[in-house]
Amino acid sequence: MSWATVVFLIVAMSLSIPLLKIWTNHARRRQAHQGADETRVASVEGELDELRERVETLERIVTDERHRLEREFDQLDGTR
């Protein structure tokens, strides 16, 4: 091996260490970000389920009240 090859290998190795550190840090951040996204998605899905239940309850109340009011109006009117 010539001295130029040795110098090239030393420089290449010394540059690869910081690049490897940057790459591993990026991979860790990406994994942490994915975990946060999954947590947020689960939270939003839970909120969506709660809102659906509330809307269903409100629909039942509104529908029931409307039906009851129509019957009362019909009784007062006496046409039906």
MIDOFI-748929 format. One line per 5 residues: number of its first residue (from 1); their letters; for each residue z, y, x of C-alpha. Coordinates in Angstrom, 2 decimals. Example, Ala and Ser with C-alpha at 12.3 -4.5 7.8 and 13.67 -1.06 7.14 Angstrom:
# MIDOFI-748929
1) AS) 7.80 -4.50 12.30 ~ 7.14 -1.06 13.67 $
END
This chain:
# MIDOFI-748929
1) MSWAT) 0.00 0.00 0.00 ~ -0.85 3.39 1.28 ~ 1.53 6.33 1.24 ~ -0.59 8.06 -1.44 ~ -0.13 5.10 -3.78 $
6) VVFLI) 3.62 5.12 -3.21 ~ 3.80 8.87 -3.90 ~ 1.68 8.43 -7.04 ~ 3.93 5.63 -8.32 ~ 7.09 7.67 -7.64 $
11) VAMSL) 5.68 10.68 -9.49 ~ 4.45 8.52 -12.39 ~ 7.86 6.84 -12.74 ~ 9.74 10.12 -12.56 ~ 7.53 11.60 -15.30 $
16) SIPLL) 7.74 8.52 -17.51 ~ 11.56 8.68 -17.81 ~ 11.65 12.03 -19.69 ~ 8.70 10.97 -21.81 ~ 10.50 7.76 -22.74 $
21) KIWTN) 13.60 9.76 -23.66 ~ 11.56 12.12 -25.87 ~ 9.88 9.16 -27.57 ~ 13.18 7.36 -28.29 ~ 14.77 10.56 -29.63 $
26) HARRR) 11.79 11.07 -31.93 ~ 12.05 7.49 -33.19 ~ 15.78 7.94 -33.91 ~ 15.15 11.18 -35.81 ~ 12.37 9.57 -37.83 $
31) QAHQG) 14.68 6.69 -38.82 ~ 17.46 9.09 -39.78 ~ 15.02 11.15 -41.83 ~ 13.78 8.05 -43.65 ~ 17.36 7.09 -44.49 $
36) ADETR) 18.02 10.56 -45.87 ~ 14.82 10.36 -47.96 ~ 15.88 7.00 -49.40 ~ 19.30 8.40 -50.27 ~ 17.73 11.43 -51.94 $
41) VASVE) 15.30 9.28 -53.91 ~ 18.15 7.09 -55.14 ~ 20.10 10.19 -56.16 ~ 17.15 11.68 -58.03 ~ 16.47 8.37 -59.77 $
46) GELDE) 20.11 8.24 -60.89 ~ 19.90 11.77 -62.25 ~ 16.64 10.92 -64.02 ~ 18.25 7.91 -65.70 ~ 21.16 10.06 -66.87 $
51) LRERV) 18.78 12.70 -68.24 ~ 16.76 10.05 -70.08 ~ 19.95 8.77 -71.73 ~ 20.92 12.29 -72.74 ~ 17.47 12.98 -74.20 $
56) ETLER) 17.58 9.72 -76.16 ~ 20.99 10.68 -77.54 ~ 19.75 14.14 -78.49 ~ 16.67 12.68 -80.15 ~ 18.87 10.38 -82.23 $
61) IVTDE) 21.07 13.28 -83.28 ~ 18.14 15.54 -84.16 ~ 16.31 12.80 -86.00 ~ 19.40 11.78 -87.95 ~ 20.28 15.36 -88.88 $
66) RHRLE) 16.73 16.09 -90.02 ~ 16.65 12.98 -92.17 ~ 20.04 13.75 -93.69 ~ 19.05 17.34 -94.40 ~ 15.82 16.24 -96.06 $
71) REFDQ) 17.75 13.90 -98.35 ~ 20.19 16.67 -99.25 ~ 17.35 19.09 -100.00 ~ 15.63 16.45 -102.09 ~ 18.82 15.88 -104.07 $
76) LDGTR) 19.21 19.60 -104.66 ~ 15.56 20.02 -105.60 ~ 15.50 16.90 -107.75 ~ 11.76 16.40 -107.31 ~ 11.86 13.18 -105.34 $
END
